[in-house]
Amino acid sequence: MTAVASPAIWLAGYIADLPTPFDDDGRIDLAALARLCERQIEAGVSAIVVGETAGEAATLTPAEHDRIIRAAVETARGRIRVIAGAGSNSTRQAIELTGHAEAAGADAVLSVVPYYNKPMQAGIYAHFQAIAGSTALPIILHDIPCRTIRELSDDTLARLAKSGQFIGLRDATCDITRPMRLRPQLPPGFRLLSGDDATALAFVSLGGDGCISAISNVAPGLCQAIFSSCRQGRLQSARYLQNRLARLTAALAKESPAALKYALSLLGYMSPGTRLPIVELDVAAKAEVAGAIAEIGDEDLACPSESWHSRHLGTDLAATS
């Protein structure tokens, strides 16, 4: 864990939600994970997320969860913050995952609203308070009602934010007005980050602090430029860059994280392999992703010389041209 600093300093901008790479035998590919981490560091990001939505967290064993956090921490070497996914619909299990993340050296945890159980707001509040009582780590809350069924209400968020241990929110509600509505109810240092790439620019322009993002895995430099342009008031430039990524953003959102993994395989960073119940993309979806990447055509997306793509997938991009 790196030295404690105000989340206002590091919990901002585009933060990639990293996928978990698997090798041809279905084991975690730690070398590929290190490549993904290094790419984000080279792009100048402040933090990364591992073991969360894009990381297929539900398919990871506790030992694998621990392994990817430790690998990310070892790769980061204090250069960026490592945020570990540690959510569950079981409070006991969420506490255990949080403890493992703390022991592995994570700088913060990302904890999702309990899913499937459909708890009332009092239960959601008690769930997060129990997690906070079990750890010294800062906690970022994750509100994604399309997956959890239950939302994190504004009132519950405001109650939780009174404790300095809760430092931010990943908001995947697609409600771009939420930053304006929430700001008066929250402490000054509490960070609001979008969890939806398609609406992230609007979210930031209306007072948000950034985005925990899938597309930033593919185009970290462009995403950093979008955020910088927005913060500097150059909204026309930000919109132009956002539009360059629009087709790929839409393609990734359709079948996440399979589409994200396939995109990164085209760029040479990892295998496209997933774990059941997620399967790899069909031919049409692969062509859609490959075409979207070809359309961007940015040098930031250049393939490494020694890559999974060059060994296995050399014809995919050509097939779309």
BATILO-605762 format. One record per residue: residue in three letters; x, y, z of N, C-alpha, C in turn. Coordinates in steps of 0.001 Angstrom, whole numbers. Layout:
N
['Ala' [X Y Z] [X Y Z] [X Y Z]]
...
END
This chain:
321
['Met' [850 -1193 0] [0 0 0] [884 1239 0]]
['Thr' [571 2197 -888] [1349 3422 -950] [930 4377 157]]
['Ala' [1725 5428 329] [1451 6386 1395] [76 7011 1219]]
['Val' [-611 7245 2320] [-1955 7806 2283] [-1902 9238 1787]]
['Ala' [-2785 9571 858] [-2919 10933 362] [-4394 11215 168]]
['Ser' [-4738 12487 105] [-6134 12851 -88] [-6660 12252 -1381]]
['Pro' [-7858 11649 -1343] [-8423 11106 -2585] [-8660 12179 -3631]]
['Ala' [-8753 13442 -3200] [-8905 14531 -4163] [-7713 14596 -5101]]
['Ile' [-6569 14071 -4677] [-5363 14113 -5487] [-5341 12961 -6479]]
['Trp' [-5665 11751 -6046] [-5471 10584 -6911] [-6740 9927 -7413]]
['Leu' [-7868 10144 -6774] [-9103 9500 -7200] [-9834 10420 -8174]]
['Ala' [-9286 10497 -9376] [-9819 11418 -10384] [-9316 11004 -11753]]
['Gly' [-9944 11543 -12793] [-9568 11205 -14153] [-10135 9862 -14564]]
['Tyr' [-9600 9316 -15646] [-10026 8001 -16112] [-9188 6929 -15429]]
['Ile' [-9866 6003 -14771] [-9232 4906 -14050] [-9727 3609 -14665]]
['Ala' [-8818 2817 -15224] [-9218 1604 -15924] [-9633 504 -14961]]
['Asp' [-10757 -130 -15269] [-11208 -1352 -14602] [-10599 -2499 -15398]]
['Leu' [-9473 -3036 -14919] [-8700 -4004 -15694] [-9390 -5368 -15772]]
['Pro' [-9373 -5986 -16963] [-9819 -7372 -17064] [-8770 -8299 -16462]]
['Thr' [-9179 -9486 -16099] [-8246 -10500 -15602] [-7820 -11383 -16770]]
['Pro' [-6555 -11338 -17183] [-6128 -12166 -18316] [-5983 -13632 -17915]]
['Phe' [-6402 -14518 -18814] [-6221 -15955 -18629] [-5364 -16501 -19762]]
['Asp' [-4566 -17528 -19447] [-3766 -18151 -20499] [-4593 -19227 -21207]]
['Asp' [-3972 -19957 -22111] [-4706 -20945 -22899] [-5251 -22092 -22061]]
['Asp' [-4741 -22249 -20845] [-5222 -23301 -19948] [-6212 -22770 -18912]]
['Gly' [-6588 -21489 -19041] [-7564 -20904 -18136] [-6998 -20397 -16832]]
['Arg' [-5666 -20389 -16706] [-5035 -19866 -15492] [-4767 -18378 -15655]]
['Ile' [-4625 -17679 -14538] [-4340 -16245 -14607] [-2968 -16020 -15237]]
['Asp' [-2937 -15109 -16204] [-1709 -14765 -16916] [-1125 -13504 -16261]]
['Leu' [-228 -13707 -15311] [309 -12583 -14547] [1187 -11677 -15409]]
['Ala' [1851 -12237 -16417] [2668 -11407 -17305] [1785 -10444 -18094]]
['Ala' [646 -10933 -18564] [-286 -10064 -19284] [-875 -9009 -18366]]
['Leu' [-1188 -9391 -17132] [-1697 -8410 -16169] [-676 -7311 -15935]]
['Ala' [596 -7673 -15831] [1644 -6670 -15651] [1712 -5729 -16851]]
['Arg' [1532 -6267 -18072] [1535 -5415 -19263] [390 -4414 -19221]]
['Leu' [-791 -4874 -18810] [-1936 -3967 -18713] [-1676 -2866 -17686]]
['Cys' [-1097 -3233 -16549] [-779 -2241 -15516] [238 -1222 -16027]]
['Glu' [1302 -1709 -16649] [2350 -814 -17140] [1818 143 -18194]]
['Arg' [908 -331 -19017] [351 559 -20043] [-398 1721 -19411]]
['Gln' [-1128 1453 -18345] [-1834 2523 -17653] [-853 3492 -16991]]
['Ile' [192 2947 -16388] [1194 3794 -15739] [1859 4706 -16764]]
['Glu' [2203 4154 -17928] [2830 4951 -18981] [1913 6065 -19479]]
['Ala' [593 5843 -19397] [-366 6856 -19831] [-568 7954 -18788]]
['Gly' [11 7788 -17605] [-66 8825 -16587] [-1300 8794 -15719]]
['Val' [-1927 7623 -15589] [-3118 7540 -14753] [-2735 7596 -13279]]
['Ser' [-3729 7833 -12439] [-3465 7926 -11001] [-3751 6625 -10273]]
['Ala' [-4552 5733 -10890] [-4958 4501 -10204] [-5462 3498 -11226]]
['Ile' [-5572 2249 -10789] [-6196 1184 -11564] [-7111 392 -10639]]
['Val' [-8045 -335 -11239] [-8933 -1238 -10506] [-8669 -2657 -10969]]
['Val' [-8536 -3584 -10032] [-8390 -5004 -10372] [-9431 -5808 -9602]]
['Gly' [-9828 -6938 -10200] [-10735 -7850 -9508] [-12132 -7307 -9315]]
['Glu' [-12613 -6548 -10304] [-13967 -6008 -10179] [-14793 -6426 -11391]]
['Thr' [-15677 -5569 -11902] [-16610 -5969 -12953] [-15900 -6523 -14182]]
['Ala' [-14987 -5745 -14756] [-14264 -6197 -15946] [-13335 -7359 -15632]]
['Gly' [-12978 -7514 -14377] [-12065 -8574 -13973] [-12714 -9914 -13718]]
['Glu' [-14009 -10047 -14066] [-14730 -11304 -13864] [-14571 -11814 -12433]]
['Ala' [-14765 -10901 -11492] [-14495 -11202 -10083] [-15265 -12418 -9580]]
['Ala' [-16481 -12606 -10070] [-17308 -13713 -9576] [-16726 -15081 -9919]]
['Thr' [-15820 -15138 -10896] [-15240 -16422 -11304] [-13881 -16682 -10661]]
['Leu' [-13379 -15734 -9873] [-12065 -15884 -9261] [-12172 -16587 -7907]]
['Thr' [-11256 -17498 -7634] [-11172 -18092 -6307] [-10547 -17064 -5355]]
['Pro' [-10704 -17230 -4048] [-10040 -16311 -3123] [-8532 -16223 -3347]]
['Ala' [-7898 -17345 -3656] [-6452 -17340 -3909] [-6115 -16551 -5163]]
['Glu' [-6942 -16671 -6210] [-6710 -15909 -7437] [-6945 -14422 -7218]]
['His' [-7972 -14099 -6453] [-8256 -12702 -6115] [-7053 -12081 -5418]]
['Asp' [-6509 -12798 -4459] [-5320 -12335 -3745] [-4137 -12189 -4704]]
['Arg' [-3999 -13134 -5621] [-2847 -13154 -6519] [-2852 -11948 -7458]]
['Ile' [-4011 -11587 -8007] [-4015 -10467 -8947] [-3793 -9136 -8237]]
['Ile' [-4276 -9012 -7002] [-4019 -7778 -6258] [-2531 -7648 -5963]]
['Arg' [-1933 -8732 -5473] [-494 -8688 -5175] [323 -8407 -6439]]
['Ala' [-63 -9008 -7553] [660 -8782 -8802] [548 -7329 -9239]]
['Ala' [-642 -6745 -9114] [-816 -5335 -9487] [-5 -4423 -8573]]
['Val' [-20 -4711 -7274] [754 -3907 -6315] [2245 -4004 -6623]]
['Glu' [2711 -5219 -6910] [4134 -5398 -7223] [4521 -4673 -8502]]
['Thr' [3638 -4681 -9488] [3925 -3973 -10736] [3884 -2462 -10530]]
['Ala' [2900 -1996 -9777] [2748 -546 -9567] [3926 55 -8808]]
['Arg' [4431 -665 -7814] [5569 -190 -7012] [5382 1253 -6542]]
['Gly' [4158 1576 -6109] [3885 2888 -5560] [3715 3992 -6579]]
['Arg' [3813 3668 -7865] [3696 4710 -8892] [2252 5135 -9111]]
['Ile' [1318 4238 -8890] [-112 4524 -8950] [-796 3794 -7808]]
['Arg' [-2044 4173 -7525] [-2820 3483 -6506] [-3482 2245 -7108]]
['Val' [-3593 1195 -6314] [-4275 -31 -6727] [-5566 -148 -5921]]
['Ile' [-6676 -134 -6641] [-7999 -286 -6034] [-8457 -1711 -6295]]
['Ala' [-8800 -2428 -5250] [-9198 -3830 -5388] [-10704 -3978 -5277]]
['Gly' [-11297 -4673 -6232] [-12690 -5047 -6077] [-12828 -5994 -4900]]
['Ala' [-13781 -5723 -4032] [-13939 -6553 -2834] [-15400 -6636 -2421]]
['Gly' [-16287 -6588 -3398] [-17707 -6600 -3100] [-18313 -7989 -3131]]
['Ser' [-19437 -8131 -2469] [-20186 -9390 -2465] [-21607 -9100 -1988]]
['Asn' [-22524 -10017 -2314] [-23864 -9890 -1747] [-23937 -10493 -351]]
['Ser' [-22851 -11084 93] [-22718 -11577 1468] [-21800 -10626 2230]]
['Thr' [-22299 -10038 3300] [-21480 -9112 4074] [-20241 -9807 4618]]
['Arg' [-20415 -11025 5085] [-19272 -11773 5611] [-18210 -11964 4540]]
['Gln' [-18638 -12351 3335] [-17669 -12567 2270] [-17020 -11263 1835]]
['Ala' [-17785 -10173 1804] [-17214 -8876 1446] [-16148 -8450 2459]]
['Ile' [-16391 -8736 3728] [-15399 -8431 4766] [-14143 -9266 4559]]
['Glu' [-14321 -10542 4227] [-13158 -11409 3981] [-12351 -10922 2773]]
['Leu' [-13027 -10569 1688] [-12336 -10084 497] [-11614 -8772 790]]
['Thr' [-12228 -7923 1576] [-11598 -6656 1946] [-10355 -6893 2774]]
['Gly' [-10418 -7848 3706] [-9252 -8188 4514] [-8114 -8723 3670]]
['His' [-8449 -9566 2688] [-7421 -10098 1793] [-6795 -8977 962]]
['Ala' [-7625 -8037 498] [-7113 -6920 -291] [-6166 -6058 532]]
['Glu' [-6524 -5826 1780] [-5661 -5030 2654] [-4333 -5746 2881]]
['Ala' [-4382 -7047 3137] [-3161 -7817 3366] [-2288 -7870 2115]]
['Ala' [-2909 -7824 940] [-2171 -7897 -320] [-1550 -6566 -721]]
['Gly' [-1882 -5493 1] [-1247 -4209 -267] [-2069 -3227 -1063]]
['Ala' [-3369 -3488 -1256] [-4215 -2555 -1992] [-4289 -1212 -1268]]
['Asp' [-4512 -165 -2053] [-4622 1186 -1489] [-6044 1552 -1117]]
['Ala' [-7016 880 -1719] [-8435 1115 -1440] [-9206 -70 -1977]]
['Val' [-10461 -192 -1562] [-11329 -1222 -2119] [-12534 -564 -2775]]
['Leu' [-13051 -1251 -3778] [-14277 -855 -4461] [-15342 -1869 -4070]]
['Ser' [-16384 -1402 -3406] [-17360 -2309 -2792] [-18752 -2032 -3355]]
['Val' [-19325 -3041 -3998] [-20578 -2875 -4716] [-21782 -3047 -3801]]
['Val' [-22878 -2388 -4150] [-24155 -2604 -3471] [-24489 -4098 -3558]]
['Pro' [-24902 -4729 -2451] [-25209 -6165 -2486] [-26259 -6490 -3550]]
['Tyr' [-25937 -7477 -4371] [-26783 -7863 -5488] [-27601 -9105 -5132]]
['Tyr' [-28624 -9369 -5892] [-29492 -10542 -5797] [-30363 -10551 -4535]]
['Asn' [-29794 -10225 -3387] [-30558 -10280 -2130] [-31658 -9228 -2058]]
['Lys' [-31511 -8126 -2794] [-32457 -7010 -2788] [-32668 -6439 -1379]]
['Pro' [-31591 -6031 -696] [-31744 -5471 653] [-32389 -4084 629]]
['Met' [-33048 -3711 1711] [-33573 -2361 1860] [-32403 -1409 2143]]
['Gln' [-32657 -107 2086] [-31573 863 2267] [-30909 725 3635]]
['Ala' [-31678 398 4655] [-31090 202 5982] [-30104 -961 5959]]
['Gly' [-30422 -2003 5196] [-29516 -3135 5086] [-28261 -2787 4297]]
['Ile' [-28412 -1980 3235] [-27253 -1539 2450] [-26327 -701 3324]]
['Tyr' [-26913 194 4101] [-26112 1031 5006] [-25364 163 6020]]
['Ala' [-26059 -783 6632] [-25421 -1648 7630] [-24329 -2515 6999]]
['His' [-24552 -2973 5777] [-23561 -3775 5048] [-22252 -3000 4910]]
['Phe' [-22345 -1779 4421] [-21127 -1000 4197] [-20470 -556 5508]]
['Gln' [-21276 -288 6514] [-20715 72 7806] [-19952 -1111 8415]]
['Ala' [-20465 -2312 8230] [-19774 -3494 8746] [-18438 -3682 8038]]
['Ile' [-18397 -3451 6734] [-17140 -3553 5993] [-16151 -2502 6492]]
['Ala' [-16624 -1281 6657] [-15747 -204 7125] [-15173 -520 8498]]
['Gly' [-15969 -1160 9344] [-15498 -1500 10679] [-14463 -2605 10703]]
['Ser' [-14297 -3286 9563] [-13370 -4418 9516] [-12003 -4070 8946]]
['Thr' [-11820 -2835 8440] [-10604 -2509 7697] [-10171 -1070 7933]]
['Ala' [-8899 -821 7681] [-8392 555 7700] [-8351 1158 6304]]
['Leu' [-8677 362 5289] [-8588 854 3918] [-9703 1846 3596]]
['Pro' [-9431 2831 2722] [-10506 3661 2176] [-11430 2813 1311]]
['Ile' [-12694 3202 1279] [-13707 2440 543] [-14361 3337 -504]]
['Ile' [-14410 2834 -1733] [-15143 3476 -2815] [-16406 2658 -3030]]
['Leu' [-17540 3290 -2986] [-18813 2611 -3152] [-19122 2444 -4635]]
['His' [-19844 1378 -4983] [-20177 1106 -6378] [-21684 931 -6500]]
['Asp' [-22314 1860 -7208] [-23759 1842 -7415] [-24030 1485 -8869]]
['Ile' [-24521 275 -9114] [-24766 -210 -10475] [-26077 -990 -10486]]
['Pro' [-27211 -283 -10412] [-28501 -944 -10237] [-28895 -1883 -11376]]
['Cys' [-28315 -1714 -12587] [-28646 -2655 -13661] [-28149 -4059 -13343]]
['Arg' [-27171 -4185 -12450] [-26667 -5493 -12035] [-27147 -5900 -10636]]
['Thr' [-27356 -4924 -9761] [-27677 -5238 -8364] [-29173 -5203 -8057]]
['Ile' [-29979 -4634 -8949] [-31418 -4425 -8785] [-31699 -3289 -7800]]
['Arg' [-31030 -3288 -6660] [-31192 -2202 -5697] [-30199 -1080 -5988]]
['Glu' [-30640 164 -5802] [-29758 1314 -5964] [-29219 1744 -4600]]
['Leu' [-28162 2535 -4636] [-27666 3215 -3440] [-28315 4592 -3451]]
['Ser' [-29256 4816 -2580] [-30001 6079 -2616] [-29110 7249 -2230]]
['Asp' [-29518 8429 -2639] [-28763 9639 -2282] [-28655 9791 -769]]
['Asp' [-29745 9513 -75] [-29740 9669 1384] [-28777 8680 2041]]
['Thr' [-28777 7421 1567] [-27869 6428 2140] [-26426 6801 1847]]
['Leu' [-26158 7263 639] [-24805 7695 293] [-24360 8842 1191]]
['Ala' [-25217 9821 1392] [-24865 10961 2231] [-24575 10528 3664]]
['Arg' [-25331 9571 4178] [-25086 9059 5536] [-23720 8383 5614]]
['Leu' [-23421 7549 4632] [-22141 6844 4630] [-20970 7816 4488]]
['Ala' [-21153 8832 3653] [-20063 9766 3365] [-19681 10618 4575]]
['Lys' [-20480 10607 5625] [-20109 11339 6840] [-18868 10740 7477]]
['Ser' [-18624 9457 7198] [-17395 8823 7645] [-16319 9047 6594]]
['Gly' [-15169 9529 7012] [-14084 9789 6080] [-13517 8555 5430]]
['Gln' [-13913 7374 5916] [-13409 6142 5319] [-14025 5883 3954]]
['Phe' [-15219 6426 3722] [-15852 6322 2408] [-15418 7534 1592]]
['Ile' [-14632 7274 557] [-13957 8388 -138] [-14517 8686 -1515]]
['Gly' [-15380 7819 -2035] [-15873 8090 -3378] [-16974 7141 -3794]]
['Leu' [-17539 7429 -4965] [-18621 6636 -5541] [-18329 6366 -7002]]
['Arg' [-18434 5095 -7404] [-18489 4734 -8823] [-19966 4656 -9183]]
['Asp' [-20431 5621 -9956] [-21854 5771 -10246] [-22155 5254 -11649]]
['Ala' [-22767 4085 -11719] [-23128 3497 -13011] [-24634 3564 -13246]]
['Thr' [-25273 4574 -12674] [-26711 4751 -12874] [-27027 5414 -14207]]
['Cys' [-26023 6027 -14840] [-26185 6810 -16082] [-26986 8092 -15843]]
['Asp' [-27144 8488 -14596] [-27818 9747 -14249] [-26756 10845 -14211]]
['Ile' [-26632 11598 -15303] [-25557 12593 -15401] [-25805 13805 -14519]]
['Thr' [-27016 13961 -13995] [-27312 15092 -13113] [-26931 14811 -11668]]
['Arg' [-26525 13598 -11370] [-26297 13217 -9976] [-25193 14030 -9302]]
['Pro' [-24067 14334 -9976] [-23053 15161 -9292] [-23606 16487 -8779]]
['Met' [-24404 17165 -9590] [-24965 18451 -9161] [-25900 18265 -7971]]
['Arg' [-26666 17187 -7996] [-27621 16942 -6918] [-26939 16537 -5618]]
['Leu' [-25834 15761 -5752] [-25197 15214 -4568] [-24215 16163 -3896]]
['Arg' [-23569 17039 -4659] [-22491 17862 -4100] [-22863 18554 -2795]]
['Pro' [-24033 19179 -2700] [-24358 19875 -1445] [-24488 18940 -246]]
['Gln' [-24674 17637 -500] [-24888 16687 594] [-23610 15970 1026]]
['Leu' [-22511 16172 298] [-21304 15375 509] [-20146 16225 1007]]
['Pro' [-19197 15627 1733] [-17999 16362 2152] [-17214 16822 930]]
['Pro' [-16451 17904 1054] [-15721 18454 -90] [-14770 17476 -759]]
['Gly' [-14152 16577 9] [-13172 15671 -572] [-13742 14399 -1164]]
['Phe' [-15057 14199 -1085] [-15671 12972 -1593] [-15698 13018 -3113]]
['Arg' [-15201 11952 -3769] [-15060 11929 -5225] [-16231 11202 -5883]]
['Leu' [-16728 11770 -6969] [-17813 11183 -7748] [-17276 10792 -9120]]
['Leu' [-17299 9492 -9413] [-16790 8992 -10685] [-17886 8235 -11426]]
['Ser' [-17984 8500 -12709] [-18917 7761 -13536] [-18475 6308 -13646]]
['Gly' [-19426 5414 -13815] [-19118 4025 -14107] [-19608 3627 -15480]]
['Asp' [-19910 4639 -16315] [-20461 4387 -17647] [-19718 5231 -18667]]
['Asp' [-18964 4574 -19549] [-18141 5302 -20509] [-18951 6195 -21442]]
['Ala' [-20133 5743 -21849] [-20908 6490 -22830] [-21354 7849 -22308]]
['Thr' [-21601 7956 -20999] [-22082 9214 -20425] [-21038 9901 -19545]]
['Ala' [-19804 9388 -19555] [-18783 9895 -18639] [-18451 11359 -18871]]
['Leu' [-18334 11770 -20132] [-17980 13161 -20411] [-19045 14107 -19867]]
['Ala' [-20307 13783 -20080] [-21389 14612 -19551] [-21360 14626 -18028]]
['Phe' [-21091 13479 -17425] [-21012 13362 -15965] [-19917 14270 -15416]]
['Val' [-18737 14244 -16045] [-17613 15071 -15596] [-17900 16557 -15837]]
['Ser' [-18473 16877 -16980] [-18737 18280 -17295] [-19762 18892 -16350]]
['Leu' [-20575 18046 -15701] [-21575 18523 -14754] [-21126 18359 -13303]]
['Gly' [-19807 18201 -13107] [-19274 18223 -11750] [-18644 16948 -11268]]
['Gly' [-18634 15898 -12087] [-17994 14654 -11685] [-16475 14771 -11699]]
['Asp' [-15830 13797 -11073] [-14378 13843 -10918] [-13630 12884 -11839]]
['Gly' [-14361 12098 -12639] [-13686 11168 -13519] [-14562 9983 -13844]]
['Cys' [-13920 8884 -14249] [-14656 7688 -14662] [-13827 6449 -14363]]
['Ile' [-14435 5462 -13731] [-13826 4131 -13645] [-14331 3385 -14866]]
['Ser' [-13417 3077 -15772] [-13725 2921 -17178] [-13268 1598 -17768]]
['Ala' [-14016 1121 -18777] [-13580 -13 -19601] [-12761 478 -20792]]
['Ile' [-13234 1518 -21484] [-12576 1988 -22698] [-11159 2481 -22423]]
['Ser' [-10899 2926 -21186] [-9560 3406 -20853] [-8519 2295 -20896]]
['Asn' [-8951 1035 -20804] [-8027 -74 -21010] [-7469 -64 -22424]]
['Val' [-8295 313 -23382] [-7944 251 -24795] [-7250 1529 -25247]]
['Ala' [-7731 2659 -24788] [-7205 3958 -25239] [-6935 4877 -24052]]
['Pro' [-5990 4509 -23191] [-5763 5320 -21991] [-5315 6742 -22297]]
['Gly' [-4483 6909 -23317] [-4016 8252 -23644] [-5137 9158 -24102]]
['Leu' [-6007 8648 -24957] [-7137 9433 -25436] [-8093 9768 -24293]]
['Cys' [-8304 8816 -23399] [-9198 9073 -22263] [-8631 10146 -21337]]
['Gln' [-7322 10102 -21106] [-6710 11142 -20288] [-6846 12508 -20957]]
['Ala' [-6743 12534 -22289] [-6885 13791 -23027] [-8317 14315 -22955]]
['Ile' [-9301 13402 -22990] [-10700 13815 -22850] [-10917 14485 -21501]]
['Phe' [-10418 13841 -20442] [-10602 14397 -19097] [-9894 15748 -18958]]
['Ser' [-8656 15825 -19440] [-7894 17065 -19346] [-8593 18189 -20102]]
['Ser' [-9072 17893 -21308] [-9763 18918 -22101] [-11020 19397 -21394]]
['Cys' [-11761 18470 -20804] [-12982 18839 -20099] [-12669 19729 -18907]]
['Arg' [-11664 19354 -18135] [-11316 20125 -16948] [-10784 21519 -17300]]
['Gln' [-10188 21660 -18476] [-9672 22945 -18922] [-10723 23779 -19657]]
['Gly' [-11937 23271 -19716] [-13019 24005 -20358] [-13033 23901 -21875]]
['Arg' [-12228 23010 -22431] [-12177 22834 -23887] [-13136 21699 -24265]]
['Leu' [-14425 21983 -24122] [-15431 20945 -24292] [-15544 20480 -25741]]
['Gln' [-15293 21381 -26702] [-15352 20966 -28091] [-14272 19922 -28391]]
['Ser' [-13087 20141 -27854] [-12010 19156 -28025] [-12351 17846 -27330]]
['Ala' [-12899 17946 -26129] [-13278 16747 -25390] [-14339 15947 -26147]]
['Arg' [-15327 16646 -26700] [-16375 15957 -27462] [-15815 15304 -28714]]
['Tyr' [-14882 15976 -29381] [-14260 15402 -30575] [-13555 14085 -30242]]
['Leu' [-12782 14094 -29161] [-12077 12877 -28760] [-13053 11791 -28318]]
['Gln' [-14085 12192 -27594] [-15100 11233 -27163] [-15770 10582 -28370]]
['Asn' [-16049 11383 -29392] [-16695 10853 -30587] [-15792 9858 -31317]]
['Arg' [-14486 10063 -31246] [-13566 9111 -31864] [-13685 7733 -31224]]
['Leu' [-14028 7709 -29960] [-14139 6453 -29234] [-15562 5905 -29182]]
['Ala' [-16521 6637 -29738] [-17930 6288 -29538] [-18280 4902 -30069]]
['Arg' [-17798 4578 -31269] [-18146 3275 -31855] [-17569 2131 -31022]]
['Leu' [-16333 2280 -30579] [-15721 1227 -29766] [-16381 1160 -28393]]
['Thr' [-16705 2296 -27811] [-17396 2314 -26523] [-18694 1524 -26592]]
['Ala' [-19454 1724 -27666] [-20722 1010 -27836] [-20486 -484 -28019]]
['Ala' [-19446 -837 -28782] [-19152 -2256 -29006] [-18739 -2948 -27716]]
['Leu' [-17926 -2275 -26893] [-17485 -2877 -25637] [-18649 -3059 -24671]]
['Ala' [-19586 -2128 -24692] [-20698 -2187 -23741] [-21656 -3336 -24038]]
['Lys' [-21706 -3791 -25272] [-22670 -4835 -25632] [-22370 -6160 -24953]]
['Glu' [-21108 -6540 -24913] [-20739 -7849 -24348] [-19483 -7692 -23494]]
['Ser' [-19672 -7089 -22333] [-18535 -6869 -21443] [-18447 -8019 -20441]]
['Pro' [-17240 -8544 -20160] [-15928 -8079 -20608] [-15350 -8803 -21822]]
['Ala' [-16153 -9666 -22474] [-15606 -10422 -23602] [-15122 -9501 -24710]]
['Ala' [-15887 -8438 -24996] [-15493 -7510 -26054] [-14226 -6745 -25669]]
['Leu' [-14116 -6375 -24403] [-12913 -5683 -23939] [-11693 -6583 -24085]]
['Lys' [-11829 -7829 -23685] [-10695 -8753 -23795] [-10307 -8977 -25254]]
['Tyr' [-11291 -9059 -26120] [-10985 -9246 -27530] [-10260 -8019 -28088]]
['Ala' [-10728 -6819 -27708] [-10067 -5590 -28165] [-8605 -5557 -27727]]
['Leu' [-8359 -5928 -26493] [-6985 -5917 -25987] [-6141 -7016 -26620]]
['Ser' [-6777 -8109 -27040] [-6025 -9141 -27751] [-5602 -8640 -29127]]
['Leu' [-6447 -7842 -29767] [-6090 -7261 -31057] [-4895 -6321 -30938]]
['Leu' [-4780 -5689 -29783] [-3666 -4769 -29548] [-2442 -5471 -28977]]
['Gly' [-2565 -6770 -28714] [-1417 -7560 -28325] [-1129 -7653 -26850]]
['Tyr' [-2098 -7307 -26006] [-1819 -7263 -24575] [-2221 -8520 -23820]]
['Met' [-3112 -9326 -24390] [-3612 -10474 -23652] [-4380 -11391 -24587]]
['Ser' [-4673 -12588 -24110] [-5576 -13507 -24798] [-7015 -13036 -24605]]
['Pro' [-7907 -13353 -25537] [-9313 -12975 -25364] [-10088 -13937 -24478]]
['Gly' [-9412 -14933 -23881] [-10100 -15970 -23129] [-10888 -15454 -21938]]
['Thr' [-12073 -16018 -21737] [-12956 -15681 -20619] [-13251 -16950 -19832]]
['Arg' [-14008 -16790 -18749] [-14472 -17937 -17971] [-15989 -18012 -18017]]
['Leu' [-16487 -19237 -18065] [-17931 -19426 -18030] [-18523 -18816 -16763]]
['Pro' [-19703 -18194 -16889] [-20609 -18263 -18026] [-20343 -17264 -19157]]
['Ile' [-19289 -16453 -19075] [-18920 -15585 -20190] [-18181 -16421 -21225]]
['Val' [-18519 -16230 -22486] [-17821 -16913 -23575] [-17253 -15862 -24517]]
['Glu' [-16352 -16291 -25404] [-15757 -15368 -26352] [-16790 -14895 -27373]]
['Leu' [-16488 -13775 -28020] [-17405 -13173 -28979] [-17611 -14072 -30196]]
['Asp' [-18786 -13925 -30825] [-19001 -14602 -32093] [-18333 -13808 -33216]]
['Val' [-18373 -14329 -34425] [-17652 -13727 -35544] [-18120 -12295 -35822]]
['Ala' [-19434 -12066 -35805] [-19962 -10740 -36098] [-19520 -9722 -35052]]
['Ala' [-19549 -10109 -33793] [-19140 -9196 -32723] [-17647 -8903 -32795]]
['Lys' [-16852 -9916 -33151] [-15417 -9685 -33328] [-15158 -8677 -34440]]
['Ala' [-15881 -8797 -35529] [-15706 -7874 -36647] [-16088 -6452 -36239]]
['Glu' [-17119 -6325 -35407] [-17546 -5007 -34939] [-16463 -4349 -34083]]
['Val' [-15882 -5111 -33178] [-14817 -4580 -32326] [-13582 -4228 -33155]]
['Ala' [-13187 -5129 -34044] [-12005 -4891 -34868] [-12194 -3680 -35761]]
['Gly' [-13381 -3526 -36328] [-13648 -2363 -37163] [-13604 -1063 -36384]]
['Ala' [-14105 -1097 -35154] [-14084 107 -34316] [-12665 508 -33964]]
['Ile' [-11804 -477 -33688] [-10406 -181 -33383] [-9701 379 -34620]]
['Ala' [-9950 -232 -35770] [-9334 248 -37006] [-9763 1681 -37312]]
['Glu' [-10988 2023 -36965] [-11508 3371 -37211] [-10783 4414 -36377]]
['Ile' [-10400 4056 -35160] [-9671 5000 -34306] [-8314 5301 -34913]]
['Gly' [-7567 4250 -35271] [-6310 4412 -35985] [-5294 5280 -35290]]
['Asp' [-5267 5256 -33985] [-4355 6126 -33239] [-3074 5384 -32915]]
['Glu' [-1956 6090 -32934] [-683 5432 -32629] [-631 4920 -31198]]
['Asp' [-1488 5444 -30332] [-1557 4932 -28958] [-2052 3492 -28920]]
['Leu' [-2670 3031 -29994] [-3219 1686 -30032] [-2310 709 -30753]]
['Ala' [-1065 1093 -31022] [-150 229 -31773] [121 -1058 -31014]]
['Cys' [263 -2160 -31765] [524 -3464 -31161] [1979 -3581 -30750]]
['Pro' [2272 -4194 -29583] [3650 -4501 -29231] [4253 -5467 -30251]]
['Ser' [5567 -5455 -30384] [6220 -6311 -31373] [6071 -7790 -31053]]
['Glu' [6104 -8136 -29766] [5900 -9520 -29351] [4544 -9592 -28662]]
['Ser' [3563 -10162 -29311] [2218 -10062 -28775] [1404 -11308 -29049]]
['Trp' [348 -11451 -28231] [-586 -12544 -28470] [-1184 -12395 -29861]]
['His' [-1511 -11154 -30236] [-2146 -10928 -31522] [-1258 -11362 -32680]]
['Ser' [30 -11023 -32627] [907 -11351 -33744] [1092 -12850 -33896]]
['Arg' [928 -13598 -32808] [1091 -15055 -32870] [-188 -15763 -33296]]
['His' [-1339 -15199 -32896] [-2577 -15961 -33045] [-3650 -15305 -33908]]
['Leu' [-3613 -13980 -34066] [-4814 -13305 -34530] [-4542 -12354 -35680]]
['Gly' [-3539 -12642 -36476] [-3075 -11689 -37480] [-4075 -11331 -38546]]
['Thr' [-5120 -12095 -38745] [-6026 -11830 -39852] [-7274 -11034 -39451]]
['Asp' [-7509 -10856 -38159] [-8787 -10281 -37742] [-8981 -8834 -38202]]
['Leu' [-7967 -7990 -37963] [-8103 -6605 -38395] [-8151 -6516 -39906]]
['Ala' [-7339 -7335 -40597] [-7326 -7301 -42038] [-8691 -7669 -42622]]
['Ala' [-9397 -8543 -41932] [-10695 -8989 -42419] [-11727 -7881 -42451]]
['Thr' [-11488 -6820 -41680] [-12466 -5723 -41630] [-12129 -4616 -42610]]
['Ser' [-10949 -4688 -43237] [-10526 -3592 -44120] [-11043 -3796 -45541]]
END
